[in-house]
Amino acid sequence: MDLGARPYAQGEVTVDEDGTPVTYAVEAGDVEAVIAERLCAYTVLGSMNHVRTIQPGAGALAHPRP
């Protein structure tokens, strides 16, 4: 679920055919905890991405791969 853009989570979200967020494009100033809150993925977002430091222009997984 995407609760919408907010300060510190301004990136673009792509969704699958069911509307489930799949990726998130990190924007300058974004904060991982706020991205996770936006995507209702606070407890799992960090574990889904192999890189722990987010960078503008980078993609982040927003939903675990099956």
N, C-alpha and C positions, 0 to 999 in steps of 0.2 A: 504494500500500500504506500502511496506517495501522498503525504499530507500537505505538499506544496512548498514552493520556495520560501525561504525565510533568511534573515541575516545569518551569515556563516554557513549557509547551505543553499547556494544560488545556482548550482549546476543543473545540467539537463539530465533528465531521467529517460531511459528507453524502457519500454514495456514489451512483454510478450503478447501473444494473441488473446490471453485471458486478462490482460491489464496488470499483470504482476511485474513490478520493477525488476529489470535484469541488469542494467548497468547505470552508472552514475558518472557524469563527466565533471571532474573536479574543477572548480573555479578559484581564482585568486581570493584568498581570505576565507575559504571554506575550512571548517573544523570537523574532524572525524566524528566527534560525539554528536554534533548538531545534525550532520548528514544521517547518522544512525537514527536519531530521534525522528527526523523527517520521514525516513523510510520504515519506521517501526521495526528496526533491526538492531537496537542498541546492544543487546547481549551477543550478537553474532557477527556484526559487520567486520570487525578486526580479524576474526578467524577465517573469513572468506577470502581475504586478500593476502597474497604472499609478501607484499611490500607494506611495511608499517608506517612509512612516511608518505602522506598524500602531497601531490604536487599539482599546480594548475595545469590543465590540459591532459592529465592522466585519467584513465578510466578506473573505476572501482566496481567490483561486483556488488550488486545490490540484492542478489538472491542466490542461494547456494545452487551449484550445479548438481543435477541428479546423479 
